[in-house]
Amino acid sequence: MRIRNSNFAEDGKTCICGILNVTPDSFSDGGKWNTLDAALFHAEEMVREGAGLIDVGGESTRPGCIPIEEGRETERVIPVIEAIRSRLDVPLSVDTFHAGTARAAIEAGADLVNDISGLKADPEMAGVIAAAKVPCCLMHSRREAVYASFAEDLLADLEESLETARRAGIPMESVILDPGIGFGKTREQNLWLLNHLDLLKGFGLPLLLGASRKSVIGLTLNLPVGEREEGTLVTTVMAVLAGYRFVRVHNVKANVRAVRMAEAIRDAG
């Protein structure tokens, strides 16, 4: 898995993907980084702390959020991506399910498209990714947590996303998969999935876990968003031990330390 000038499959290490929400209403840090100076400062801070990838998002996807127009999302993320690219050589991801935003972000310097819909929200998205020859992360999600068989349906949904990618000409070596913690899943289903992270390994593709500060942690520990770091660190360690190549997190410093410690224990034999 090569993204920009970094090969994330070479050393078997887990890469920390730092979350940069340039939105006023994200569930964890809405409004905190939605000015250009603040966003750039935070990106630089995350790189200093050890982030190997920065994921820039311009639309909140928290439960109950109000969707925004594609043009508004694009207006939010493009100046931030341009500013980061002019200052830092870190690989950049754009978190969007809109093809227009993805296209503009790639032109502005984004190296990867992170589509939480798994190519199912915008019929043009797969073509944009294929034409630009950039990697993508395809996440599992459903509108409702209704399944005939949770594990089998989840795998079938992801296979549909992969088939869409294949038909568009996206090479499989450019695809990352995300099990989609918190998206169309109950607390119990999320916990089961976190206990079976190897479920996706049969695809033979790099895997990303995005469980940082999610509601499954809050509901399990009865904690508000601002007090979910310890729970997040547990999910990060489990991802490392399951062989995940990426973890997408808010607190880069703490998760880098957790990853390196987990890797040291794992690799000690």
C-alpha positions as CSV (number, residue, x, y, z in Angstrom):
1,M,0.0,0.0,0.0
2,R,1.8,3.0,-1.3
3,I,0.4,6.5,-0.5
4,R,2.3,9.5,-1.8
5,N,6.0,8.7,-0.9
6,S,5.3,6.2,1.8
7,N,5.0,2.5,1.6
8,F,2.8,1.3,4.5
9,A,3.3,-2.4,3.9
10,E,7.0,-2.5,4.1
11,D,7.7,-2.9,7.8
12,G,4.5,-4.4,9.2
13,K,4.0,-1.3,11.4
14,T,0.6,0.2,12.1
15,C,0.2,3.8,10.8
16,I,-1.6,6.4,12.8
17,C,-4.0,8.4,10.7
18,G,-4.8,11.7,12.4
19,I,-8.3,13.0,12.1
20,L,-8.7,16.7,11.0
21,N,-12.3,17.7,11.1
22,V,-12.9,21.2,9.5
23,T,-16.5,21.2,10.5
24,P,-18.6,23.1,13.1
25,D,-20.5,20.0,14.2
26,S,-18.4,16.9,14.3
27,F,-19.3,14.7,17.3
28,S,-15.9,15.0,19.0
29,D,-14.2,18.2,18.0
30,G,-16.7,20.2,16.0
31,G,-15.6,23.8,15.5
32,K,-12.2,23.3,17.0
33,W,-10.2,23.2,13.8
34,N,-12.5,24.9,11.3
35,T,-10.4,27.9,10.6
36,L,-7.4,27.7,8.2
37,D,-4.8,28.6,10.8
38,A,-6.2,26.3,13.4
39,A,-6.4,23.4,10.9
40,L,-2.8,23.9,9.7
41,F,-1.6,24.2,13.3
42,H,-3.3,20.9,14.3
43,A,-2.0,19.1,11.2
44,E,1.6,20.2,12.0
45,E,1.0,19.1,15.6
46,M,-0.2,15.7,14.6
47,V,2.8,15.1,12.3
48,R,5.2,16.1,15.1
49,E,3.4,13.6,17.3
50,G,3.8,10.7,14.8
51,A,0.9,10.7,12.4
52,G,1.8,9.1,9.1
53,L,-1.4,10.2,7.4
54,I,-3.8,13.1,7.9
55,D,-7.5,12.6,7.1
56,V,-9.3,15.9,6.3
57,G,-13.1,15.9,6.5
58,G,-15.6,18.7,5.8
59,E,-18.9,17.1,6.6
60,S,-20.0,15.6,9.9
61,T,-21.3,12.0,9.7
62,R,-22.3,11.7,13.4
63,P,-25.8,10.2,14.0
64,G,-28.5,12.8,13.5
65,C,-26.3,15.2,11.6
66,I,-27.7,17.5,8.9
67,P,-26.2,16.7,5.5
68,I,-24.6,19.6,3.7
69,E,-24.3,20.4,0.0
70,E,-21.3,19.0,-1.8
71,G,-20.2,22.5,-2.7
72,R,-20.1,23.6,0.9
73,E,-18.0,20.5,1.8
74,T,-15.6,21.3,-1.0
75,E,-15.3,24.9,0.2
76,R,-14.3,23.7,3.6
77,V,-11.7,21.1,2.7
78,I,-9.9,22.5,-0.3
79,P,-8.1,25.5,1.3
80,V,-7.0,23.2,4.2
81,I,-5.6,20.6,1.9
82,E,-3.8,23.2,-0.2
83,A,-2.3,24.8,2.9
84,I,-1.1,21.5,4.4
85,R,0.3,20.4,1.1
86,S,2.3,23.7,0.8
87,R,3.8,23.1,4.2
88,L,4.0,19.4,4.8
89,D,4.9,16.3,2.8
90,V,2.7,14.0,4.9
91,P,0.2,11.9,2.9
92,L,-3.2,13.4,2.9
93,S,-6.6,11.7,2.8
94,V,-10.0,13.4,2.1
95,D,-12.9,12.0,4.0
96,T,-15.9,12.3,1.6
97,F,-18.5,10.3,-0.2
98,H,-19.0,13.1,-2.8
99,A,-17.3,12.6,-6.2
100,G,-17.0,16.3,-6.8
101,T,-15.3,16.9,-3.5
102,A,-13.0,14.0,-4.0
103,R,-12.0,15.3,-7.5
104,A,-11.2,18.8,-6.2
105,A,-9.4,17.4,-3.2
106,I,-7.1,15.2,-5.4
107,E,-6.4,18.2,-7.6
108,A,-5.5,20.2,-4.4
109,G,-3.0,17.6,-3.2
110,A,-5.0,14.8,-1.5
111,D,-3.4,11.4,-2.0
112,L,-6.2,9.1,-0.9
113,V,-10.0,9.1,-0.8
114,N,-11.7,7.8,2.3
115,D,-15.3,7.0,1.3
116,I,-17.5,5.9,4.3
117,S,-20.2,4.7,1.9
118,G,-17.9,2.2,0.2
119,L,-18.6,3.7,-3.2
120,K,-22.3,3.4,-2.7
121,A,-23.4,7.0,-2.1
122,D,-22.2,8.6,-5.4
123,P,-22.2,6.6,-8.6
124,E,-19.3,8.8,-10.0
125,M,-16.9,8.2,-7.1
126,A,-15.3,5.0,-8.3
127,G,-14.6,6.6,-11.7
128,V,-13.0,9.6,-10.1
129,I,-10.7,7.4,-8.0
130,A,-9.8,5.2,-10.9
131,A,-9.1,8.2,-13.2
132,A,-6.9,9.9,-10.6
133,K,-5.0,6.6,-9.9
134,V,-5.1,7.2,-6.1
135,P,-5.7,4.7,-3.3
136,C,-9.0,4.6,-1.5
137,C,-10.4,3.4,1.8
138,L,-13.8,1.7,1.5
139,M,-15.8,1.5,4.7
140,H,-18.8,-0.7,5.6
141,S,-21.9,1.2,6.5
142,R,-25.7,0.7,6.5
143,R,-28.5,3.1,7.1
144,E,-30.0,0.8,9.7
145,A,-28.6,-2.0,11.9
146,V,-30.8,-4.6,10.3
147,Y,-29.0,-7.8,9.2
148,A,-30.1,-11.4,8.4
149,S,-26.7,-12.6,9.5
150,F,-24.4,-9.8,10.8
151,A,-21.0,-11.2,9.8
152,E,-22.1,-12.7,6.5
153,D,-24.0,-9.5,5.5
154,L,-21.1,-7.3,6.4
155,L,-18.7,-9.3,4.2
156,A,-21.2,-9.3,1.4
157,D,-21.7,-5.6,1.6
158,L,-17.9,-5.1,1.4
159,E,-17.7,-7.5,-1.6
160,E,-20.2,-5.3,-3.4
161,S,-18.0,-2.3,-2.8
162,L,-14.9,-4.2,-4.1
163,E,-16.8,-5.3,-7.2
164,T,-17.8,-1.7,-7.9
165,A,-14.1,-0.7,-7.6
166,R,-13.0,-3.5,-9.9
167,R,-15.6,-2.6,-12.6
168,A,-14.3,1.0,-12.5
169,G,-10.7,-0.1,-12.9
170,I,-9.5,0.6,-9.4
171,P,-6.6,-1.9,-8.7
172,M,-7.1,-4.0,-5.6
173,E,-3.6,-3.1,-4.4
174,S,-4.9,0.4,-4.0
175,V,-7.7,-0.5,-1.7
176,I,-8.0,-0.3,2.1
177,L,-11.0,-1.7,3.9
178,D,-12.6,-0.4,7.1
179,P,-15.2,-2.4,9.0
180,G,-17.1,0.7,9.9
181,I,-17.4,0.8,13.6
182,G,-20.5,2.9,14.6
183,F,-22.1,3.0,11.1
184,G,-25.4,1.1,10.9
185,K,-24.5,-1.2,13.9
186,T,-25.8,-1.6,17.4
187,R,-23.6,-1.4,20.4
188,E,-23.6,-5.2,20.6
189,Q,-22.7,-5.6,17.0
190,N,-19.9,-3.1,17.3
191,L,-18.5,-4.9,20.3
192,W,-18.7,-8.2,18.5
193,L,-16.9,-6.7,15.5
194,L,-14.1,-5.3,17.7
195,N,-13.7,-8.8,19.1
196,H,-13.5,-10.3,15.6
197,L,-11.4,-7.8,13.7
198,D,-9.8,-10.6,11.8
199,L,-13.2,-11.1,10.0
200,L,-12.0,-8.9,7.1
201,K,-8.5,-10.5,6.7
202,G,-9.9,-13.0,4.1
203,F,-10.0,-10.1,1.6
204,G,-6.2,-10.0,1.7
205,L,-6.2,-6.2,1.7
206,P,-4.8,-3.6,4.2
207,L,-7.3,-2.8,7.0
208,L,-8.1,0.4,8.8
209,L,-9.9,0.8,12.1
210,G,-11.7,4.0,13.0
211,A,-13.2,3.5,16.5
212,S,-11.8,6.7,18.1
213,R,-14.2,8.1,20.7
214,K,-17.1,6.3,19.1
215,S,-20.5,5.8,20.8
216,V,-19.7,2.1,21.4
217,I,-17.1,3.3,23.9
218,G,-19.4,5.8,25.5
219,L,-22.3,3.4,25.8
220,T,-20.1,0.7,27.2
221,L,-18.3,2.8,29.8
222,N,-21.1,5.4,30.3
223,L,-18.8,8.2,29.3
224,P,-19.1,11.5,27.3
225,V,-17.1,12.1,24.2
226,G,-14.3,13.9,26.0
227,E,-13.6,11.0,28.3
228,R,-13.2,8.1,25.9
229,E,-9.5,8.1,25.4
230,E,-8.7,5.0,27.4
231,G,-11.4,3.0,25.6
232,T,-10.0,4.3,22.3
233,L,-6.5,3.1,23.2
234,V,-7.9,-0.4,23.9
235,T,-9.4,-0.6,20.4
236,T,-6.1,0.6,18.9
237,V,-4.1,-2.1,20.6
238,M,-6.6,-4.7,19.4
239,A,-6.2,-3.4,15.9
240,V,-2.4,-3.7,16.1
241,L,-2.7,-7.3,17.4
242,A,-5.1,-8.1,14.6
243,G,-2.7,-6.9,11.9
244,Y,-4.4,-3.7,10.9
245,R,-2.2,-1.3,8.9
246,F,-4.0,1.9,9.9
247,V,-5.9,3.3,12.9
248,R,-7.8,6.5,12.5
249,V,-7.7,8.6,15.7
250,H,-8.2,12.0,17.3
251,N,-5.4,11.9,19.9
252,V,-2.3,11.0,17.9
253,K,0.3,11.2,20.7
254,A,-1.4,8.7,23.0
255,N,-2.2,6.3,20.2
256,V,1.3,6.4,18.7
257,R,2.6,5.3,22.1
258,A,-0.1,2.6,22.4
259,V,0.7,1.3,18.9
260,R,4.5,1.1,19.5
261,M,4.1,-0.7,22.8
262,A,1.7,-3.2,21.3
263,E,4.0,-3.8,18.4
264,A,6.9,-4.3,20.8
265,I,5.0,-6.9,22.7
266,R,3.7,-8.6,19.6
267,D,7.1,-8.8,17.9
268,A,8.9,-10.1,21.0
269,G,7.6,-13.6,20.1
